[in-house]
Amino acid sequence: MKTHVRASIAAIALADSHGRKVSGVYSYSGEGHVNIEAETYGNQIKAWDYSKGGAIEGNFPDLYHYGESAHIEMRRVRSGRYEGYDYGTGSHFECTVNGSEAEIYDYGASGYFTFSI
């Protein structure tokens, strides 16, 4: 997955898990602060990726990243746990929220990436 798409997934997962709007995440993978907003209303998702200038909208599990012109499948497995598929890069992912951190395993990059609010 692309770096900003991972950050978007993390922000959406954190917003959903905490039940509040997220205004930016911090990436521990060297990107630092990532300017993205995300909020959820039940199954509805609204996010804005300022790095790509595009909205990410939809309902779990079907999202669309307008900046990437690509679909993202993101399923709630259980509280704080998500899995999905980024159609833009053909990558599966898993995301786990623990407190203020979201850890993503990106199968395309074969690695873990951690974000916090």
PEPENOR-V469515 format. One record per residue. SS is DSSP state (hx for helix, st for strand, lp for the rest). BURIAL is 1 if it has 24 or more other C-alpha atoms within 12 Angstrom, else 0. Layout:
BEGIN
<<SS/BURIAL> <SS/BURIAL>>
END
This chain:
BEGIN
<<lp/1> <lp/1> <hx/1> <hx/1> <hx/1> <hx/1> <hx/1> <hx/1> <hx/1> <hx/1> <hx/1> <hx/1> <hx/1> <hx/1> <hx/1> <hx/1> <hx/1> <hx/1> <lp/0> <lp/0> <lp/1> <st/1> <st/1> <st/1> <st/1> <st/1> <st/1> <lp/0> <lp/0> <lp/0> <lp/0> <st/0> <st/0> <st/1> <st/1> <st/1> <st/1> <st/1> <st/1> <st/1> <st/0> <lp/0> <lp/0> <st/0> <st/1> <st/1> <st/1> <st/1> <st/1> <lp/1> <lp/0> <lp/0> <lp/0> <st/1> <st/1> <st/1> <st/1> <st/1> <st/1> <lp/1> <st/1> <st/0> <st/1> <st/1> <st/1> <lp/0> <lp/0> <lp/1> <lp/0> <st/1> <st/1> <st/1> <st/1> <st/1> <st/1> <st/1> <st/0> <st/0> <lp/0> <lp/1> <st/1> <st/1> <st/1> <st/1> <st/1> <st/1> <lp/1> <lp/0> <lp/0> <lp/0> <st/1> <st/1> <st/1> <st/1> <st/1> <st/1> <st/1> <st/0> <lp/0> <lp/0> <st/1> <st/1> <st/1> <st/1> <st/1> <st/1> <lp/0> <lp/0> <lp/0> <lp/0> <st/0> <st/1> <st/1> <st/1> <st/1> <st/1> <lp/1>>
END
